[in-house]
Amino acid sequence: MFAVTATQTDPDDPLKGLTLGERPEPAVPEGWTTVTVRAASLNHHDLWTLKGVGISQDRLPVVLGCDAAGVDEDGEEVVVHAVIGTPVDGDETLDPARSLLSEKYDGTFAERVAVPRRNLVRKPAALSFEEAACLPTAWLTAYRMLFDKAGLEPGSTILVQGAGGGVATALIALGRAAGYRVWATSRSEHKRERALGLGADQVFETNARLPERVDAVMETVGEATWKHSLSSLRPGGRIVTCGATSGMVAPTQLAQVYFLQKSIIGSTMGTREQLARLAVFLEQTGVRPVIDRVLPLTEAEEGFAAVHRGDVFGKVVFTL
């Protein structure tokens, strides 16, 4: 079958390890099943794999891709939950041995992918395969950050750092639909304008002074915006962080945290049940993922290069 794999890693030239071609059919352990992939979306995770983050050379080659929507062995249209783990108190993301597709197991950038049966979620008929393929990583991460970790009521003000990426665009769209006042930042004037069109109430240049402090900050950028995130937060507010695309090491003024009783909350991915509820939320509200471009999987290198340059607003989706 045709697949997109990582065959080597290089932190300076990640696309050097991107290989397109034939791969063996996936092995199907007991309790697993196969899904014929119709669409799959690209995440920063795939680029980090090519850079060698979180994976060692002895696990290569590996089929890339965390997210997919397709058809299961019974002909049902499904979305694939990307987290492989044993639930702890009903939450598989708390399993210290968990992994994502494309880490221990081959991922979704292939004609077929093997997954545990419990990882399949019904795809609403109202969503296209391309839209549904955006949900399992970026949109699920945003859903959990907003509705599980942030602890906010509708009408609260949130700041989304780094408008343009998959999680950030999802945060803006979901936050608007849920009744939050959404502010967003970006270095790019074009992306700030796009964020307004997506539903942001106000947009600002990166690290700009805000009109007032916010109830919560949604952090995906990390080092480049961390100081701004902490200073923009009201006393008693929360930073919810799910990643750090600009760098993992960010100094924190601890006096701001303890004296003003600010909270820093980590969040990663979401549960299968949250993915199912996210699909229903989109079905009921009419909100749809922002798709930057749709490419055939045979042209995957173009999509990877765009994400590597930061030249995207929303998700890059591959079709088969």
C-alpha positions as CSV (number, residue, x, y, z in Angstrom):
1,M,0.0,0.0,0.0
2,F,1.1,3.6,-0.5
3,A,2.3,5.4,2.6
4,V,4.3,8.4,3.8
5,T,7.0,7.4,6.2
6,A,9.8,8.8,8.3
7,T,13.0,7.0,7.3
8,Q,15.6,9.2,9.1
9,T,15.6,12.2,11.4
10,D,17.3,15.6,11.0
11,P,16.6,18.5,13.3
12,D,17.9,21.0,10.7
13,D,16.5,19.5,7.6
14,P,13.5,17.4,8.7
15,L,12.0,16.9,5.2
16,K,15.1,15.0,4.2
17,G,13.7,12.0,6.1
18,L,10.3,12.1,4.4
19,T,9.8,9.1,2.1
20,L,6.8,8.4,-0.1
21,G,6.2,4.9,-1.5
22,E,5.1,1.4,-0.9
23,R,4.8,-0.1,2.6
24,P,3.5,-3.5,3.9
25,E,-0.1,-3.8,4.9
26,P,-0.6,-3.1,8.6
27,A,-0.4,-5.9,11.2
28,V,-3.7,-6.3,13.1
29,P,-3.2,-7.4,16.7
30,E,-6.1,-9.0,18.6
31,G,-8.7,-6.4,19.5
32,W,-7.6,-4.2,16.7
33,T,-9.1,-3.5,13.3
34,T,-8.2,-1.7,10.1
35,V,-9.6,1.5,8.7
36,T,-9.5,2.4,5.0
37,V,-8.3,6.0,5.2
38,R,-10.2,8.6,3.1
39,A,-8.5,11.7,4.6
40,A,-5.8,12.5,7.1
41,S,-4.5,15.8,8.5
42,L,-1.0,17.0,9.2
43,N,0.2,18.1,12.7
44,H,3.3,19.6,14.1
45,H,3.8,16.3,15.7
46,D,4.6,14.8,12.3
47,L,7.3,17.4,11.7
48,W,8.8,16.9,15.1
49,T,9.1,13.2,14.4
50,L,11.1,14.0,11.3
51,K,13.3,16.3,13.5
52,G,13.9,13.4,15.9
53,V,11.8,14.7,18.8
54,G,10.3,11.9,20.9
55,I,11.5,9.1,18.6
56,S,14.7,7.2,18.2
57,Q,16.4,5.9,15.0
58,D,15.8,2.3,16.0
59,R,12.0,2.8,15.6
60,L,12.3,3.9,12.0
61,P,10.9,3.6,9.4
62,V,7.5,4.5,10.8
63,V,4.4,5.6,8.9
64,L,3.6,9.2,9.9
65,G,0.2,10.7,10.8
66,C,-2.0,10.8,13.9
67,D,-5.3,11.8,12.4
68,A,-7.7,10.1,10.0
69,A,-11.2,9.6,9.0
70,G,-12.3,6.7,6.9
71,V,-14.3,3.5,6.6
72,D,-14.0,0.6,9.0
73,E,-14.3,-3.1,8.1
74,D,-18.1,-3.0,8.5
75,G,-18.4,-0.1,6.0
76,E,-19.1,2.5,8.7
77,E,-17.7,6.0,8.4
78,V,-15.5,6.7,11.4
79,V,-13.0,9.1,12.9
80,V,-9.8,7.5,14.4
81,H,-8.9,8.5,18.0
82,A,-5.1,8.8,18.0
83,V,-4.3,8.0,21.6
84,I,-3.2,4.4,22.3
85,G,-3.3,3.7,26.0
86,T,-5.1,2.1,28.9
87,P,-7.6,4.4,30.5
88,V,-6.7,5.7,34.0
89,D,-9.9,6.8,35.8
90,G,-11.5,6.8,32.3
91,D,-8.8,8.9,30.7
92,E,-6.3,7.2,28.4
93,T,-4.2,10.4,28.2
94,L,-3.2,9.8,31.9
95,D,-1.6,6.4,31.1
96,P,2.2,7.1,31.4
97,A,2.8,4.4,28.8
98,R,0.4,5.9,26.3
99,S,1.5,6.8,22.7
100,L,0.0,8.4,19.7
101,L,-0.3,6.7,16.3
102,S,3.0,7.1,14.4
103,E,5.1,6.7,17.6
104,K,5.0,3.0,18.7
105,Y,2.6,2.0,15.9
106,D,2.3,3.0,12.3
107,G,0.2,6.1,11.6
108,T,-2.5,7.3,9.3
109,F,-0.7,8.6,6.2
110,A,-1.4,5.4,4.4
111,E,-4.1,3.7,2.5
112,R,-5.0,1.7,5.6
113,V,-4.2,2.0,9.3
114,A,-4.6,-0.5,12.2
115,V,-6.1,0.8,15.4
116,P,-7.7,-0.6,18.6
117,R,-11.5,-1.1,18.0
118,R,-12.4,1.1,20.9
119,N,-10.5,4.0,19.2
120,L,-13.2,4.4,16.5
121,V,-15.8,7.2,16.8
122,R,-18.8,7.5,14.5
123,K,-18.3,10.2,11.9
124,P,-21.4,12.5,11.7
125,A,-22.8,12.6,8.2
126,A,-22.8,16.4,8.3
127,L,-19.0,16.4,8.4
128,S,-16.9,15.6,5.3
129,F,-14.0,13.2,5.6
130,E,-11.6,16.1,5.2
131,E,-13.3,18.0,8.0
132,A,-13.5,14.9,10.3
133,A,-9.8,14.2,9.7
134,C,-8.9,17.5,11.5
135,L,-10.6,16.5,14.8
136,P,-8.5,13.9,16.6
137,T,-5.4,16.0,17.5
138,A,-5.7,19.8,17.0
139,W,-9.4,20.1,17.5
140,L,-9.7,17.6,20.3
141,T,-6.8,19.3,22.1
142,A,-8.6,22.7,21.8
143,Y,-11.9,21.2,23.0
144,R,-10.3,19.7,26.1
145,M,-8.4,23.0,26.9
146,L,-11.5,25.1,26.6
147,F,-14.2,22.9,28.1
148,D,-12.3,20.7,30.6
149,K,-9.2,22.5,31.7
150,A,-9.9,26.2,31.6
151,G,-12.8,26.2,34.1
152,L,-14.6,29.1,32.4
153,E,-18.2,30.1,32.0
154,P,-19.6,31.6,28.8
155,G,-18.9,35.3,28.6
156,S,-15.3,34.9,29.9
157,T,-12.4,36.4,28.0
158,I,-9.7,34.1,26.7
159,L,-6.5,35.0,24.9
160,V,-5.3,32.6,22.2
161,Q,-1.6,33.0,21.5
162,G,-0.3,32.4,17.9
163,A,-3.4,32.5,15.7
164,G,-2.9,30.4,12.6
165,G,-2.0,27.0,13.8
166,G,-4.4,24.1,13.9
167,V,-5.0,24.2,17.7
168,A,-5.2,28.0,17.7
169,T,-7.8,28.2,14.9
170,A,-9.8,25.5,16.7
171,L,-9.7,27.5,20.0
172,I,-11.0,30.6,18.2
173,A,-13.8,28.8,16.5
174,L,-14.9,26.7,19.4
175,G,-14.6,29.6,21.9
176,R,-16.7,31.8,19.7
177,A,-19.4,29.1,19.3
178,A,-19.4,28.6,23.1
179,G,-20.0,32.2,24.0
180,Y,-16.5,33.2,25.1
181,R,-15.0,36.6,24.2
182,V,-11.9,35.6,22.2
183,W,-8.8,37.6,21.7
184,A,-5.9,36.4,19.6
185,T,-2.3,37.3,18.8
186,S,-0.1,36.8,15.8
187,R,3.0,38.3,14.3
188,S,1.3,38.2,10.9
189,E,-1.2,40.9,9.9
190,H,-2.8,38.5,7.5
191,K,-3.3,35.9,10.2
192,R,-4.7,38.5,12.5
193,E,-7.3,39.5,9.9
194,R,-8.1,35.8,9.3
195,A,-8.6,35.3,13.0
196,L,-11.2,38.2,13.1
197,G,-13.0,36.5,10.2
198,L,-13.0,33.2,12.2
199,G,-14.7,34.8,15.2
200,A,-12.0,36.5,17.3
201,D,-13.4,39.7,18.9
202,Q,-10.0,41.5,18.9
203,V,-6.6,40.7,17.6
204,F,-3.2,42.0,18.6
205,E,0.4,41.8,17.6
206,T,2.5,39.2,19.4
207,N,3.4,40.4,23.0
208,A,1.3,43.6,22.6
209,R,-0.2,45.2,25.7
210,L,-3.9,44.2,26.1
211,P,-6.8,46.5,27.1
212,E,-7.4,44.4,30.2
213,R,-6.3,41.2,31.8
214,V,-8.0,38.0,30.6
215,D,-9.6,35.1,32.5
216,A,-7.5,32.4,30.7
217,V,-4.7,32.1,28.2
218,M,-4.6,29.3,25.7
219,E,-0.8,28.6,25.1
220,T,0.6,26.6,22.2
221,V,3.6,28.8,21.4
222,G,5.8,28.5,24.5
223,E,9.0,30.4,25.1
224,A,8.3,33.3,22.7
225,T,4.9,34.3,24.3
226,W,5.2,32.8,27.9
227,K,6.1,36.1,29.7
228,H,3.2,37.9,27.9
229,S,0.8,35.1,28.7
230,L,1.6,35.3,32.4
231,S,1.4,39.1,32.6
232,S,-1.8,39.2,30.6
233,L,-3.7,36.9,33.0
234,R,-5.9,38.3,35.8
235,P,-5.4,37.3,39.4
236,G,-6.8,33.8,39.9
237,G,-6.8,33.1,36.2
238,R,-5.4,30.1,34.3
239,I,-2.9,29.5,31.6
240,V,-3.7,26.2,29.8
241,T,-0.7,25.0,27.9
242,C,-0.6,22.1,25.4
243,G,2.6,22.7,23.6
244,A,5.6,24.9,22.9
245,T,6.3,25.3,19.2
246,S,8.8,28.2,19.8
247,G,10.8,26.5,22.6
248,M,10.3,24.4,25.7
249,V,12.3,26.5,28.2
250,A,10.5,29.6,29.4
251,P,11.4,31.6,32.6
252,T,8.4,32.0,35.0
253,Q,8.1,34.9,37.4
254,L,7.0,32.7,40.4
255,A,5.9,35.7,42.4
256,Q,3.2,36.4,39.8
257,V,2.0,32.8,40.2
258,Y,1.8,32.5,44.0
259,F,1.1,36.1,45.0
260,L,-1.7,36.6,42.3
261,Q,-2.8,33.0,42.6
262,K,-2.5,32.2,38.9
263,S,-2.6,28.6,37.7
264,I,-0.6,26.9,35.0
265,I,-2.5,23.8,33.7
266,G,-1.0,21.2,31.4
267,S,-3.3,19.6,28.8
268,T,-2.6,17.0,26.1
269,M,-5.0,15.6,23.5
270,G,-8.3,14.3,24.9
271,T,-10.3,11.1,25.6
272,R,-12.3,9.0,23.1
273,E,-15.5,10.2,24.7
274,Q,-14.4,13.9,24.3
275,L,-13.7,13.2,20.7
276,A,-17.2,11.8,20.3
277,R,-18.7,14.9,22.0
278,L,-16.6,17.2,19.9
279,A,-18.0,15.6,16.7
280,V,-21.5,16.2,18.1
281,F,-20.7,19.8,19.0
282,L,-19.7,20.5,15.5
283,E,-22.7,18.8,14.1
284,Q,-25.0,20.8,16.4
285,T,-23.4,24.2,16.0
286,G,-22.4,24.2,12.4
287,V,-18.7,25.0,13.3
288,R,-16.3,23.4,10.9
289,P,-12.5,23.0,11.0
290,V,-10.5,25.6,9.1
291,I,-8.7,23.9,6.3
292,D,-5.7,25.7,4.7
293,R,-5.3,23.3,1.8
294,V,-6.3,19.8,0.7
295,L,-3.6,17.7,-1.2
296,P,-3.4,14.2,-2.4
297,L,-1.2,12.0,-0.2
298,T,1.2,11.7,-3.1
299,E,1.9,15.4,-2.8
300,A,2.5,15.2,1.0
301,E,5.9,17.0,0.8
302,E,4.2,20.2,-0.2
303,G,2.1,20.2,2.9
304,F,5.0,19.3,5.2
305,A,7.1,22.2,3.6
306,A,4.2,24.7,4.2
307,V,3.9,23.7,7.9
308,H,7.7,23.8,8.3
309,R,7.7,27.4,6.9
310,G,4.7,28.4,9.1
311,D,2.9,29.3,5.9
312,V,-0.6,27.9,6.9
313,F,-3.8,29.1,8.6
314,G,-5.7,26.0,9.8
315,K,-5.1,22.5,8.8
316,V,-3.3,20.7,5.9
317,V,-5.3,17.7,4.9
318,F,-4.3,14.8,2.7
319,T,-6.8,12.7,0.7
320,L,-6.5,9.2,-0.6
